[in-house]
Amino acid sequence: MFLWIRRYRLAMADQVYNATTVQEPTKKCFVIPTEHLSMVRWMIKVVEVLLSFLAFILEEVVTSCMSCSPLYFFEFVSCTAFLFTTLLLVLLSTTLHRKVGIESWSTVDFVYTGAIAFFFLISTIVFIADNGGTPLEKAAVVFGFLATLAFIADIGVFVKTKGFPFRKKSPQTPSTAQNAEEEKLRANGTE
């Protein structure tokens, strides 16, 4: 008898509580889009990571160099671009960016992407001007230019969607509906 009553109570409790309680949504590792990274910019950043990685790997496979300074500069820039873009991608596409303590992620993203685009372009130009002409070096240069174009495209999409992060936002002028409402209040003697 007690077992039956207990089962009845549990069944009733399930009916009452299941209808009124809301389950917590499952937590996802990657949350895209976020307030800092749209789906388009996320895809561009993935392409940046892949192209930077390919440029770095192709440069690493080069076995000999006549003048190694351009090769090392290209190596440094492509490796830096790969590692830091991967880090930025992970931070901006997860909730980890909230735990870092940086308030202006838009500025960090814009400055980083612009700087890497600039240094990738310079290192690729220097590397193409002074290399041994092997197929591996030519392929590394091609991927360097493609990565540079991806970083420039990322800057373009950023500016198009969010504008420049350094520009001060002008104070919002009240809308005409708000002005009309204020005029009515002044006419009635209340403010």
Secondary structure, 3 states (H helix, E strand, C coil): CHHHHHHHHHHHHHHHHHHHCCCCCCCCCCCCCCCCCCHHHHHHHHHHHHHHHHHHHHHHHCCCCCCHHHHHHHHHHHHHHHHHHHHHHHHHCCCCHHHHCCCCHHHHHHHHHHHHHHHHHHHHHHHHHCCCCCHHHHHHHHHHHHHHHHHHHHHHHHHHHHCCCCCCCCCCCCCHHHHHHHHHHHHCCCC
